[in-house]
Amino acid sequence: MTNPTITVGNGANAEATDVADATASPRHHLLDLDDLSASEISDLLDSAEGMLEITGRDVRKTPALRGKTIITMFFENSTRTRVSFEQAGKILGADVINVTASASSVSKGESLLNTVKTLQAMQIDALVVRHPHSGAPYFISNYTDAAVVNAGDGTHAHPTQSLLDLFTVRNHIGDIAGKKIAIVGDVLYSRVARSSIIAFQKMGAEVTISCPNTLIPDEWQLGTVLDESTGFDGLKLAKNVDEAVDSADVVMALRIQQERQDSGHVPTLREYAERWGINSERMALANDDALLMHPGPMNEGVEISSDVAHGAQSVVEEQVRNGVAVRMAVLYALCAPGKSTRVSSGDEA
């Protein structure tokens, strides 16, 4: 799903070097990854490298977005994503205001459109949105001049999560092209799964998924390889977890959403853990230096065992740390168009 109103540009590089002029038109929104090119994704990841350096300073502050106002508007519960966006904006010097559905006029019956128009009247610069309905950030982007960042919409997309996953993998194994990525879990409802499949495929990785046949789209069939007509050309649907994990460079477990168990997608969580849970025996099938990832929050003992979740191959906590740097890169790219593509080392505050 592509928003035709999106313009193409590149990300910002926050290395501690001299200021340089921007060389490309800025992207106005980040709603999904399917309309980004591999080079645009690489630009954002390169930018995040410099941003990561900033987060490691004793004084984690730069005036790069001083005077900018960023609003995070979350209609679903969130800890990692909301806090990391808030931290990212504040490190860059922006004013960050958090809005939740329960504390907004939406709880009084105000429509999403009127809420957006109200915020637009306050001359905000960016709006970070999480919403339970797929497509909500696209709708919002048509009614505001502010940059809109999709922080997760329904079962559709979670672009910044997938960018931080790419960033984490690249930091460990370098070039992602040709690497085998195994994604295990709730593919049907997971917006992380959809965005991550797109992201890794765009960067040239070989992606294989494994999950119960009740948790993939009806038209997909385990044991097959999808073609171009599906939008996921070359995606392999493994017959079982062992096949997916075998010789993998990265194993990503997805959360089983317990609130969906009443729908009968999985007989019991215990059965899921036995048949699809990632444990030390299954990780042993992957490459010796394979990475273990999880977008969080983890249901330990269900989709992932505690020993591997906190083991030497796990980069789950690193994913969280990298999320701040990646979201700094995104906010800078969207909110500082026409400025330098670098943040000077003299920009500390």
ZADO-1210 file (C-alpha; in nm, 4 decimals, padded with zeros to 6 digits):
<atoms>
<atom x="00.0000" y="00.0000" z="00.0000" code="MET" pos="1"/>
<atom x="00.1654" y="00.3194" z="-00.1165" code="THR" pos="2"/>
<atom x="00.0662" y="00.6751" z="-00.0423" code="ASN" pos="3"/>
<atom x="00.0910" y="00.8680" z="-00.3718" code="PRO" pos="4"/>
<atom x="00.1375" y="01.1960" z="-00.1840" code="THR" pos="5"/>
<atom x="00.4721" y="01.0934" z="-00.0390" code="ILE" pos="6"/>
<atom x="00.7781" y="01.2609" z="-00.1827" code="THR" pos="7"/>
<atom x="01.1136" y="01.0945" z="-00.2168" code="VAL" pos="8"/>
<atom x="01.4297" y="01.1991" z="-00.0393" code="GLY" pos="9"/>
<atom x="01.7026" y="01.0694" z="00.1838" code="ASN" pos="10"/>
<atom x="01.7817" y="01.0512" z="00.5513" code="GLY" pos="11"/>
<atom x="02.0059" y="01.2676" z="00.7672" code="ALA" pos="12"/>
<atom x="02.3574" y="01.1763" z="00.8712" code="ASN" pos="13"/>
<atom x="02.4428" y="01.2759" z="01.2278" code="ALA" pos="14"/>
<atom x="02.8155" y="01.2029" z="01.2313" code="GLU" pos="15"/>
<atom x="03.0206" y="01.4383" z="01.4461" code="ALA" pos="16"/>
<atom x="03.1721" y="01.6198" z="01.1485" code="THR" pos="17"/>
<atom x="03.1444" y="01.9591" z="00.9849" code="ASP" pos="18"/>
<atom x="02.8129" y="02.0818" z="00.8542" code="VAL" pos="19"/>
<atom x="02.7434" y="01.9886" z="00.4914" code="ALA" pos="20"/>
<atom x="02.4596" y="02.0911" z="00.2632" code="ASP" pos="21"/>
<atom x="02.1684" y="01.8578" z="00.2007" code="ALA" pos="22"/>
<atom x="02.1732" y="01.7156" z="-00.1501" code="THR" pos="23"/>
<atom x="01.8230" y="01.5764" z="-00.1947" code="ALA" pos="24"/>
<atom x="01.4610" y="01.6754" z="-00.1457" code="SER" pos="25"/>
<atom x="01.3234" y="01.5617" z="00.1881" code="PRO" pos="26"/>
<atom x="01.0693" y="01.2868" z="00.2397" code="ARG" pos="27"/>
<atom x="00.7654" y="01.4373" z="00.4089" code="HIS" pos="28"/>
<atom x="00.6160" y="01.1321" z="00.5839" code="HIS" pos="29"/>
<atom x="00.7235" y="00.7834" z="00.6907" code="LEU" pos="30"/>
<atom x="00.4112" y="00.5711" z="00.6631" code="LEU" pos="31"/>
<atom x="00.5518" y="00.2407" z="00.5396" code="ASP" pos="32"/>
<atom x="00.8627" y="00.0911" z="00.3862" code="LEU" pos="33"/>
<atom x="00.7164" y="-00.0444" z="00.0648" code="ASP" pos="34"/>
<atom x="00.7695" y="00.2852" z="-00.1199" code="ASP" pos="35"/>
<atom x="01.1256" y="00.3400" z="00.0054" code="LEU" pos="36"/>
<atom x="01.4144" y="00.2339" z="-00.2137" code="SER" pos="37"/>
<atom x="01.7060" y="00.0328" z="-00.0806" code="ALA" pos="38"/>
<atom x="01.9240" y="00.3433" z="-00.1079" code="SER" pos="39"/>
<atom x="01.6804" y="00.5487" z="00.1002" code="GLU" pos="40"/>
<atom x="01.6782" y="00.2801" z="00.3659" code="ILE" pos="41"/>
<atom x="02.0590" y="00.2720" z="00.3611" code="SER" pos="42"/>
<atom x="02.0676" y="00.6504" z="00.4016" code="ASP" pos="43"/>
<atom x="01.8520" y="00.6284" z="00.7127" code="LEU" pos="44"/>
<atom x="02.0660" y="00.3483" z="00.8545" code="LEU" pos="45"/>
<atom x="02.3819" y="00.5499" z="00.7836" code="ASP" pos="46"/>
<atom x="02.2235" y="00.8448" z="00.9608" code="SER" pos="47"/>
<atom x="02.1386" y="00.6273" z="01.2585" code="ALA" pos="48"/>
<atom x="02.5091" y="00.5383" z="01.2931" code="GLU" pos="49"/>
<atom x="02.5862" y="00.9002" z="01.3722" code="GLY" pos="50"/>
<atom x="02.2817" y="00.9310" z="01.5943" code="MET" pos="51"/>
<atom x="02.3981" y="00.6286" z="01.7925" code="LEU" pos="52"/>
<atom x="02.7228" y="00.8127" z="01.8631" code="GLU" pos="53"/>
<atom x="02.5220" y="01.1025" z="02.0065" code="ILE" pos="54"/>
<atom x="02.3256" y="00.8715" z="02.2367" code="THR" pos="55"/>
<atom x="02.6543" y="00.7471" z="02.3800" code="GLY" pos="56"/>
<atom x="02.7806" y="01.0893" z="02.4842" code="ARG" pos="57"/>
<atom x="02.7915" y="01.2015" z="02.8462" code="ASP" pos="58"/>
<atom x="02.5663" y="01.4923" z="02.7459" code="VAL" pos="59"/>
<atom x="02.3091" y="01.3484" z="02.5090" code="ARG" pos="60"/>
<atom x="02.1760" y="01.6691" z="02.3624" code="LYS" pos="61"/>
<atom x="02.1972" y="01.8500" z="02.0307" code="THR" pos="62"/>
<atom x="02.0024" y="02.1537" z="01.9063" code="PRO" pos="63"/>
<atom x="01.9417" y="01.9941" z="01.5646" code="ALA" pos="64"/>
<atom x="01.5624" y="02.0263" z="01.5998" code="LEU" pos="65"/>
<atom x="01.5505" y="02.3165" z="01.8440" code="ARG" pos="66"/>
<atom x="01.2251" y="02.5069" z="01.8012" code="GLY" pos="67"/>
<atom x="01.0453" y="02.2094" z="01.6469" code="LYS" pos="68"/>
<atom x="00.7344" y="02.0603" z="01.8098" code="THR" pos="69"/>
<atom x="00.6740" y="01.6863" z="01.7901" code="ILE" pos="70"/>
<atom x="00.3548" y="01.5255" z="01.9159" code="ILE" pos="71"/>
<atom x="00.3316" y="01.1537" z="01.9871" code="THR" pos="72"/>
<atom x="-00.0326" y="01.0447" z="01.9620" code="MET" pos="73"/>
<atom x="-00.0894" y="00.6863" z="02.0735" code="PHE" pos="74"/>
<atom x="-00.4303" y="00.5197" z="02.0574" code="PHE" pos="75"/>
<atom x="-00.2820" y="00.1887" z="02.1729" code="GLU" pos="76"/>
<atom x="-00.0664" y="00.1042" z="02.4713" code="ASN" pos="77"/>
<atom x="00.3060" y="00.1226" z="02.4101" code="SER" pos="78"/>
<atom x="00.6234" y="00.1465" z="02.6127" code="THR" pos="79"/>
<atom x="00.9234" y="00.0914" z="02.3846" code="ARG" pos="80"/>
<atom x="00.8045" y="00.2821" z="02.0794" code="THR" pos="81"/>
<atom x="00.6467" y="00.5779" z="02.2592" code="ARG" pos="82"/>
<atom x="00.9368" y="00.6303" z="02.4991" code="VAL" pos="83"/>
<atom x="01.2017" y="00.5913" z="02.2287" code="SER" pos="84"/>
<atom x="01.0317" y="00.8494" z="02.0049" code="PHE" pos="85"/>
<atom x="01.0063" y="01.0860" z="02.3009" code="GLU" pos="86"/>
<atom x="01.3707" y="01.0357" z="02.3897" code="GLN" pos="87"/>
<atom x="01.4763" y="01.0709" z="02.0251" code="ALA" pos="88"/>
<atom x="01.2961" y="01.4036" z="01.9887" code="GLY" pos="89"/>
<atom x="01.4326" y="01.5430" z="02.3146" code="LYS" pos="90"/>
<atom x="01.7914" y="01.4453" z="02.2377" code="ILE" pos="91"/>
<atom x="01.7573" y="01.6357" z="01.9109" code="LEU" pos="92"/>
<atom x="01.6355" y="01.9410" z="02.1029" code="GLY" pos="93"/>
<atom x="01.2699" y="01.9340" z="01.9974" code="ALA" pos="94"/>
<atom x="00.9727" y="01.9985" z="02.2231" code="ASP" pos="95"/>
<atom x="00.7918" y="01.6650" z="02.2577" code="VAL" pos="96"/>
<atom x="00.4302" y="01.6417" z="02.3737" code="ILE" pos="97"/>
<atom x="00.2663" y="01.3069" z="02.4483" code="ASN" pos="98"/>
<atom x="-00.1032" y="01.2537" z="02.3755" code="VAL" pos="99"/>
<atom x="-00.2977" y="00.9379" z="02.4612" code="THR" pos="100"/>
<atom x="-00.6490" y="00.8543" z="02.3520" code="ALA" pos="101"/>
<atom x="-00.7748" y="00.8342" z="02.7099" code="SER" pos="102"/>
<atom x="-00.6406" y="01.1822" z="02.7867" code="ALA" pos="103"/>
<atom x="-00.7566" y="01.3465" z="02.4647" code="SER" pos="104"/>
<atom x="-01.0897" y="01.4745" z="02.3389" code="SER" pos="105"/>
<atom x="-01.1296" y="01.1482" z="02.1482" code="VAL" pos="106"/>
<atom x="-01.2538" y="01.0033" z="02.4785" code="SER" pos="107"/>
<atom x="-01.5290" y="01.2666" z="02.4660" code="LYS" pos="108"/>
<atom x="-01.6393" y="01.1666" z="02.1179" code="GLY" pos="109"/>
<atom x="-01.4220" y="01.3917" z="01.9029" code="GLU" pos="110"/>
<atom x="-01.3408" y="01.2423" z="01.5630" code="SER" pos="111"/>
<atom x="-00.9875" y="01.1614" z="01.4545" code="LEU" pos="112"/>
<atom x="-01.0184" y="01.4234" z="01.1799" code="LEU" pos="113"/>
<atom x="-01.1128" y="01.7001" z="01.4232" code="ASN" pos="114"/>
<atom x="-00.8326" y="01.5991" z="01.6575" code="THR" pos="115"/>
<atom x="-00.5820" y="01.6236" z="01.3731" code="VAL" pos="116"/>
<atom x="-00.7183" y="01.9604" z="01.2627" code="LYS" pos="117"/>
<atom x="-00.6892" y="02.0897" z="01.6181" code="THR" pos="118"/>
<atom x="-00.3251" y="01.9827" z="01.6378" code="LEU" pos="119"/>
<atom x="-00.2585" y="02.1243" z="01.2917" code="GLN" pos="120"/>
<atom x="-00.3846" y="02.4632" z="01.4111" code="ALA" pos="121"/>
<atom x="-00.1114" y="02.4565" z="01.6761" code="MET" pos="122"/>
<atom x="00.1554" y="02.4554" z="01.4028" code="GLN" pos="123"/>
<atom x="00.3225" y="02.1319" z="01.4981" code="ILE" pos="124"/>
<atom x="00.6137" y="01.9958" z="01.2968" code="ASP" pos="125"/>
<atom x="00.5708" y="01.6218" z="01.3344" code="ALA" pos="126"/>
<atom x="00.3006" y="01.3818" z="01.4463" code="LEU" pos="127"/>
<atom x="00.4004" y="01.0304" z="01.5535" code="VAL" pos="128"/>
<atom x="00.0901" y="00.8100" z="01.5413" code="VAL" pos="129"/>
<atom x="00.0012" y="00.4652" z="01.6676" code="ARG" pos="130"/>
<atom x="-00.3526" y="00.3540" z="01.5898" code="HIS" pos="131"/>
<atom x="-00.5438" y="00.0246" z="01.6079" code="PRO" pos="132"/>
<atom x="-00.6897" y="00.0731" z="01.2595" code="HIS" pos="133"/>
<atom x="-00.4775" y="00.0014" z="00.9540" code="SER" pos="134"/>
<atom x="-00.4402" y="00.3070" z="00.7327" code="GLY" pos="135"/>
<atom x="-00.5027" y="00.5686" z="01.0031" code="ALA" pos="136"/>
<atom x="-00.1618" y="00.7407" z="00.9528" code="PRO" pos="137"/>
<atom x="-00.2334" y="00.7639" z="00.5788" code="TYR" pos="138"/>
<atom x="-00.5662" y="00.9309" z="00.6549" code="PHE" pos="139"/>
<atom x="-00.4004" y="01.1734" z="00.8961" code="ILE" pos="140"/>
<atom x="-00.1270" y="01.2648" z="00.6468" code="SER" pos="141"/>
<atom x="-00.3929" y="01.4026" z="00.4107" code="ASN" pos="142"/>
<atom x="-00.5121" y="01.6573" z="00.6673" code="TYR" pos="143"/>
<atom x="-00.1960" y="01.8011" z="00.8165" code="THR" pos="144"/>
<atom x="00.1115" y="01.9836" z="00.6978" code="ASP" pos="145"/>
<atom x="00.3137" y="01.8181" z="00.9733" code="ALA" pos="146"/>
<atom x="00.5371" y="01.5224" z="00.9019" code="ALA" pos="147"/>
<atom x="00.3507" y="01.2026" z="00.9945" code="VAL" pos="148"/>
<atom x="00.5389" y="00.8999" z="01.1254" code="VAL" pos="149"/>
<atom x="00.3610" y="00.5675" z="01.1462" code="ASN" pos="150"/>
<atom x="00.4408" y="00.4141" z="01.4855" code="ALA" pos="151"/>
<atom x="00.2224" y="00.1118" z="01.4112" code="GLY" pos="152"/>
<atom x="-00.1206" y="00.0939" z="01.2494" code="ASP" pos="153"/>
<atom x="-00.3418" y="-00.2067" z="01.3077" code="GLY" pos="154"/>
<atom x="-00.2071" y="-00.5167" z="01.1361" code="THR" pos="155"/>
<atom x="-00.0534" y="-00.3120" z="00.8560" code="HIS" pos="156"/>
<atom x="00.2917" y="-00.1664" z="00.9224" code="ALA" pos="157"/>
<atom x="00.5524" y="-00.0638" z="01.1793" code="HIS" pos="158"/>
<atom x="00.8284" y="00.0916" z="00.9689" code="PRO" pos="159"/>
<atom x="01.0589" y="00.2243" z="01.2416" code="THR" pos="160"/>
<atom x="01.0654" y="-00.1136" z="01.4173" code="GLN" pos="161"/>
<atom x="01.1808" y="-00.2763" z="01.0957" code="SER" pos="162"/>
<atom x="01.4409" y="-00.0058" z="01.0380" code="LEU" pos="163"/>
<atom x="01.5884" y="-00.0630" z="01.3821" code="LEU" pos="164"/>
<atom x="01.5890" y="-00.4375" z="01.3149" code="ASP" pos="165"/>
<atom x="01.7836" y="-00.3779" z="00.9934" code="LEU" pos="166"/>
<atom x="02.0194" y="-00.1446" z="01.1757" code="PHE" pos="167"/>
<atom x="02.0869" y="-00.4007" z="01.4477" code="THR" pos="168"/>
<atom x="02.1539" y="-00.6792" z="01.1997" code="VAL" pos="169"/>
<atom x="02.3777" y="-00.4612" z="00.9833" code="ARG" pos="170"/>
<atom x="02.5862" y="-00.3610" z="01.2854" code="ASN" pos="171"/>
<atom x="02.6589" y="-00.7277" z="01.3541" code="HIS" pos="172"/>
<atom x="02.6919" y="-00.8925" z="01.0140" code="ILE" pos="173"/>
<atom x="02.7498" y="-00.6064" z="00.7726" code="GLY" pos="174"/>
<atom x="02.5956" y="-00.6431" z="00.4276" code="ASP" pos="175"/>
<atom x="02.2505" y="-00.7989" z="00.4619" code="ILE" pos="176"/>
<atom x="02.2290" y="-00.9119" z="00.0993" code="ALA" pos="177"/>
<atom x="02.2209" y="-01.2900" z="00.0699" code="GLY" pos="178"/>
<atom x="02.1705" y="-01.3507" z="00.4419" code="LYS" pos="179"/>
<atom x="01.8982" y="-01.5874" z="00.5598" code="LYS" pos="180"/>
<atom x="01.6369" y="-01.4345" z="00.7879" code="ILE" pos="181"/>
<atom x="01.3906" y="-01.6649" z="00.9670" code="ALA" pos="182"/>
<atom x="01.0739" y="-01.5021" z="01.1029" code="ILE" pos="183"/>
<atom x="00.8645" y="-01.7222" z="01.3309" code="VAL" pos="184"/>
<atom x="00.5255" y="-01.6429" z="01.4762" code="GLY" pos="185"/>
<atom x="00.2007" y="-01.4595" z="01.4175" code="ASP" pos="186"/>
<atom x="00.2438" y="-01.3412" z="01.0586" code="VAL" pos="187"/>
<atom x="-00.1278" y="-01.2834" z="00.9999" code="LEU" pos="188"/>
<atom x="-00.1760" y="-01.0123" z="01.2611" code="TYR" pos="189"/>
<atom x="00.1788" y="-00.8832" z="01.3039" code="SER" pos="190"/>
<atom x="00.2512" y="-00.5436" z="01.1513" code="ARG" pos="191"/>
<atom x="00.6156" y="-00.6023" z="01.2463" code="VAL" pos="192"/>
<atom x="00.6235" y="-00.9165" z="01.0337" code="ALA" pos="193"/>
<atom x="00.4906" y="-00.7400" z="00.7257" code="ARG" pos="194"/>
<atom x="00.7285" y="-00.4444" z="00.7535" code="SER" pos="195"/>
<atom x="01.0273" y="-00.6642" z="00.8370" code="SER" pos="196"/>
<atom x="00.9671" y="-00.8956" z="00.5415" code="ILE" pos="197"/>
<atom x="00.9569" y="-00.5935" z="00.3116" code="ILE" pos="198"/>
<atom x="01.2628" y="-00.4338" z="00.4723" code="ALA" pos="199"/>
<atom x="01.4868" y="-00.7407" z="00.4640" code="PHE" pos="200"/>
<atom x="01.3820" y="-00.8330" z="00.1102" code="GLN" pos="201"/>
<atom x="01.4554" y="-00.4803" z="-00.0125" code="LYS" pos="202"/>
<atom x="01.8067" y="-00.5137" z="00.1275" code="MET" pos="203"/>
<atom x="01.8592" y="-00.8412" z="-00.0576" code="GLY" pos="204"/>
<atom x="01.8081" y="-01.0930" z="00.2216" code="ALA" pos="205"/>
<atom x="01.6447" y="-01.4335" z="00.1807" code="GLU" pos="206"/>
<atom x="01.3414" y="-01.4361" z="00.4107" code="VAL" pos="207"/>
<atom x="01.1703" y="-01.7518" z="00.5362" code="THR" pos="208"/>
<atom x="00.8685" y="-01.7549" z="00.7663" code="ILE" pos="209"/>
<atom x="00.7237" y="-02.0257" z="00.9885" code="SER" pos="210"/>
<atom x="00.3951" y="-02.0209" z="01.1756" code="CYS" pos="211"/>
<atom x="00.0721" y="-02.2122" z="01.2235" code="PRO" pos="212"/>
<atom x="-00.1297" y="-02.2282" z="00.9012" code="ASN" pos="213"/>
<atom x="-00.4040" y="-02.0437" z="01.0886" code="THR" pos="214"/>
<atom x="-00.1750" y="-01.7418" z="01.1267" code="LEU" pos="215"/>
<atom x="-00.0965" y="-01.6711" z="00.7620" code="ILE" pos="216"/>
<atom x="-00.3270" y="-01.5248" z="00.4947" code="PRO" pos="217"/>
<atom x="-00.5763" y="-01.7777" z="00.3591" code="ASP" pos="218"/>
<atom x="-00.4281" y="-01.7666" z="00.0094" code="GLU" pos="219"/>
<atom x="-00.0778" y="-01.8591" z="00.1320" code="TRP" pos="220"/>
<atom x="00.0279" y="-02.2208" z="00.1700" code="GLN" pos="221"/>
<atom x="00.3082" y="-02.3567" z="00.3849" code="LEU" pos="222"/>
<atom x="00.5850" y="-02.5283" z="00.1892" code="GLY" pos="223"/>
<atom x="00.5653" y="-02.2852" z="-00.1032" code="THR" pos="224"/>
<atom x="00.7493" y="-01.9779" z="-00.2286" code="VAL" pos="225"/>
<atom x="00.5432" y="-01.6663" z="-00.3014" code="LEU" pos="226"/>
<atom x="00.5602" y="-01.4964" z="-00.6386" code="ASP" pos="227"/>
<atom x="00.5532" y="-01.1326" z="-00.7450" code="GLU" pos="228"/>
<atom x="00.1721" y="-01.1150" z="-00.7558" code="SER" pos="229"/>
<atom x="00.1572" y="-01.1401" z="-00.3755" code="THR" pos="230"/>
<atom x="00.3824" y="-00.8399" z="-00.3179" code="GLY" pos="231"/>
<atom x="00.6334" y="-01.0634" z="-00.1369" code="PHE" pos="232"/>
<atom x="00.8170" y="-01.2184" z="-00.4295" code="ASP" pos="233"/>
<atom x="01.0556" y="-01.4936" z="-00.3163" code="GLY" pos="234"/>
<atom x="00.9209" y="-01.5200" z="00.0381" code="LEU" pos="235"/>
<atom x="00.9572" y="-01.8798" z="00.1543" code="LYS" pos="236"/>
<atom x="00.6868" y="-02.0388" z="00.3687" code="LEU" pos="237"/>
<atom x="00.8571" y="-02.3182" z="00.5585" code="ALA" pos="238"/>
<atom x="00.6729" y="-02.6380" z="00.6423" code="LYS" pos="239"/>
<atom x="00.8011" y="-02.6248" z="01.0003" code="ASN" pos="240"/>
<atom x="01.0206" y="-02.4227" z="01.2337" code="VAL" pos="241"/>
<atom x="01.3267" y="-02.6449" z="01.1950" code="ASP" pos="242"/>
<atom x="01.3271" y="-02.5899" z="00.8196" code="GLU" pos="243"/>
<atom x="01.2989" y="-02.2131" z="00.8659" code="ALA" pos="244"/>
<atom x="01.5724" y="-02.1858" z="01.1281" code="VAL" pos="245"/>
<atom x="01.8181" y="-02.4238" z="00.9609" code="ASP" pos="246"/>
<atom x="02.1356" y="-02.2316" z="00.8639" code="SER" pos="247"/>
<atom x="01.9691" y="-01.8968" z="00.9395" code="ALA" pos="248"/>
<atom x="02.1803" y="-01.5888" z="01.0057" code="ASP" pos="249"/>
<atom x="01.9000" y="-01.4182" z="01.1971" code="VAL" pos="250"/>
<atom x="01.6082" y="-01.5728" z="01.3859" code="VAL" pos="251"/>
<atom x="01.3250" y="-01.3360" z="01.4735" code="MET" pos="252"/>
<atom x="01.0474" y="-01.4548" z="01.7037" code="ALA" pos="253"/>
<atom x="00.7174" y="-01.2676" z="01.6913" code="LEU" pos="254"/>
<atom x="00.4817" y="-01.2178" z="01.9814" code="ARG" pos="255"/>
<atom x="00.1771" y="-01.4406" z="02.0012" code="ILE" pos="256"/>
<atom x="-00.0992" y="-01.2031" z="02.0955" code="GLN" pos="257"/>
<atom x="-00.2795" y="-01.3764" z="02.3778" code="GLN" pos="258"/>
<atom x="-00.5815" y="-01.1522" z="02.3334" code="GLU" pos="259"/>
<atom x="-00.6462" y="-01.3361" z="02.0045" code="ARG" pos="260"/>
<atom x="-00.6559" y="-01.6859" z="02.1548" code="GLN" pos="261"/>
<atom x="-01.0340" y="-01.6698" z="02.1907" code="ASP" pos="262"/>
<atom x="-01.0464" y="-01.6757" z="01.8103" code="SER" pos="263"/>
<atom x="-00.9055" y="-02.0289" z="01.8073" code="GLY" pos="264"/>
<atom x="-00.5979" y="-01.9584" z="01.5967" code="HIS" pos="265"/>
<atom x="-00.3857" y="-02.1750" z="01.8269" code="VAL" pos="266"/>
<atom x="-00.5278" y="-02.4581" z="02.0404" code="PRO" pos="267"/>
<atom x="-00.3162" y="-02.3700" z="02.3449" code="THR" pos="268"/>
<atom x="-00.0125" y="-02.1577" z="02.4203" code="LEU" pos="269"/>
<atom x="00.1639" y="-02.4703" z="02.5480" code="ARG" pos="270"/>
<atom x="00.1199" y="-02.6376" z="02.2092" code="GLU" pos="271"/>
<atom x="00.2443" y="-02.3258" z="02.0346" code="TYR" pos="272"/>
<atom x="00.5549" y="-02.3221" z="02.2534" code="ALA" pos="273"/>
<atom x="00.6270" y="-02.6861" z="02.1743" code="GLU" pos="274"/>
<atom x="00.5752" y="-02.6586" z="01.7986" code="ARG" pos="275"/>
<atom x="00.6868" y="-02.3048" z="01.7161" code="TRP" pos="276"/>
<atom x="00.8668" y="-02.1647" z="02.0199" code="GLY" pos="277"/>
<atom x="01.2318" y="-02.0678" z="01.9762" code="ILE" pos="278"/>
<atom x="01.4504" y="-02.2552" z="02.2257" code="ASN" pos="279"/>
<atom x="01.8147" y="-02.3560" z="02.2519" code="SER" pos="280"/>
<atom x="01.7608" y="-02.6751" z="02.0490" code="GLU" pos="281"/>
<atom x="01.6140" y="-02.4809" z="01.7587" code="ARG" pos="282"/>
<atom x="01.8742" y="-02.2057" z="01.7789" code="MET" pos="283"/>
<atom x="02.1387" y="-02.4778" z="01.7488" code="ALA" pos="284"/>
<atom x="02.0092" y="-02.5410" z="01.3951" code="LEU" pos="285"/>
<atom x="02.0941" y="-02.1855" z="01.2920" code="ALA" pos="286"/>
<atom x="02.4445" y="-02.0664" z="01.2120" code="ASN" pos="287"/>
<atom x="02.6798" y="-02.0612" z="01.5099" code="ASP" pos="288"/>
<atom x="02.6874" y="-01.6819" z="01.5205" code="ASP" pos="289"/>
<atom x="02.3177" y="-01.6333" z="01.4355" code="ALA" pos="290"/>
<atom x="02.1365" y="-01.3430" z="01.5987" code="LEU" pos="291"/>
<atom x="01.8187" y="-01.3882" z="01.7999" code="LEU" pos="292"/>
<atom x="01.5705" y="-01.1022" z="01.7756" code="MET" pos="293"/>
<atom x="01.2277" y="-01.0149" z="01.9135" code="HIS" pos="294"/>
<atom x="01.0352" y="-00.6885" z="01.8656" code="PRO" pos="295"/>
<atom x="00.8901" y="-00.7092" z="02.2189" code="GLY" pos="296"/>
<atom x="00.7184" y="-00.7389" z="02.4449" code="PRO" pos="297"/>
<atom x="00.8226" y="-01.1026" z="02.4879" code="MET" pos="298"/>
<atom x="00.6021" y="-01.3786" z="02.6228" code="ASN" pos="299"/>
<atom x="00.8849" y="-01.5855" z="02.7659" code="GLU" pos="300"/>
<atom x="00.8096" y="-01.9556" z="02.7658" code="GLY" pos="301"/>
<atom x="00.5661" y="-01.9145" z="02.4766" code="VAL" pos="302"/>
<atom x="00.7242" y="-01.7806" z="02.1575" code="GLU" pos="303"/>
<atom x="01.0724" y="-01.7763" z="02.3082" code="ILE" pos="304"/>
<atom x="01.2394" y="-01.9578" z="02.5983" code="SER" pos="305"/>
<atom x="01.4022" y="-01.7589" z="02.8774" code="SER" pos="306"/>
<atom x="01.7477" y="-01.9085" z="02.8284" code="ASP" pos="307"/>
<atom x="01.7790" y="-01.7965" z="02.4674" code="VAL" pos="308"/>
<atom x="01.5910" y="-01.4687" z="02.5245" code="ALA" pos="309"/>
<atom x="01.8698" y="-01.3647" z="02.7609" code="HIS" pos="310"/>
<atom x="02.1486" y="-01.5707" z="02.6059" code="GLY" pos="311"/>
<atom x="02.4638" y="-01.4709" z="02.4214" code="ALA" pos="312"/>
<atom x="02.2970" y="-01.4691" z="02.0795" code="GLN" pos="313"/>
<atom x="02.0119" y="-01.2427" z="02.1861" code="SER" pos="314"/>
<atom x="02.0208" y="-00.8799" z="02.0681" code="VAL" pos="315"/>
<atom x="01.6782" y="-00.7897" z="02.2067" code="VAL" pos="316"/>
<atom x="01.8067" y="-00.5216" z="02.4443" code="GLU" pos="317"/>
<atom x="02.0315" y="-00.3863" z="02.1714" code="GLU" pos="318"/>
<atom x="01.7252" y="-00.3522" z="01.9485" code="GLN" pos="319"/>
<atom x="01.5686" y="-00.1270" z="02.2118" code="VAL" pos="320"/>
<atom x="01.8808" y="00.0912" z="02.2369" code="ARG" pos="321"/>
<atom x="01.9124" y="00.1139" z="01.8603" code="ASN" pos="322"/>
<atom x="01.5494" y="00.2179" z="01.8359" code="GLY" pos="323"/>
<atom x="01.6322" y="00.5590" z="01.9798" code="VAL" pos="324"/>
<atom x="01.9080" y="00.6230" z="01.7244" code="ALA" pos="325"/>
<atom x="01.6946" y="00.5074" z="01.4326" code="VAL" pos="326"/>
<atom x="01.4013" y="00.7235" z="01.5392" code="ARG" pos="327"/>
<atom x="01.6357" y="01.0188" z="01.5808" code="MET" pos="328"/>
<atom x="01.7432" y="00.9661" z="01.2200" code="ALA" pos="329"/>
<atom x="01.3813" y="00.9508" z="01.1032" code="VAL" pos="330"/>
<atom x="01.2739" y="01.2628" z="01.2928" code="LEU" pos="331"/>
<atom x="01.5756" y="01.4573" z="01.1718" code="TYR" pos="332"/>
<atom x="01.5175" y="01.3520" z="00.8115" code="ALA" pos="333"/>
<atom x="01.1535" y="01.4625" z="00.8267" code="LEU" pos="334"/>
<atom x="01.1767" y="01.7720" z="01.0433" code="CYS" pos="335"/>
<atom x="01.4978" y="01.9315" z="00.9216" code="ALA" pos="336"/>
<atom x="01.4596" y="01.9434" z="00.5415" code="PRO" pos="337"/>
<atom x="01.7000" y="02.1699" z="00.3599" code="GLY" pos="338"/>
<atom x="01.9378" y="02.1751" z="00.6571" code="LYS" pos="339"/>
<atom x="02.2678" y="01.9986" z="00.6930" code="SER" pos="340"/>
<atom x="02.2747" y="01.6246" z="00.6521" code="THR" pos="341"/>
<atom x="02.5136" y="01.6202" z="00.9474" code="ARG" pos="342"/>
<atom x="02.5014" y="01.7377" z="01.3049" code="VAL" pos="343"/>
<atom x="02.8205" y="01.9218" z="01.3949" code="SER" pos="344"/>
<atom x="03.0250" y="01.8038" z="01.6892" code="SER" pos="345"/>
<atom x="02.9867" y="02.1588" z="01.8195" code="GLY" pos="346"/>
<atom x="02.6094" y="02.1107" z="01.8422" code="ASP" pos="347"/>
<atom x="02.6134" y="01.9696" z="02.1915" code="GLU" pos="348"/>
<atom x="02.4057" y="02.1589" z="02.4432" code="ALA" pos="349"/>
</atoms>
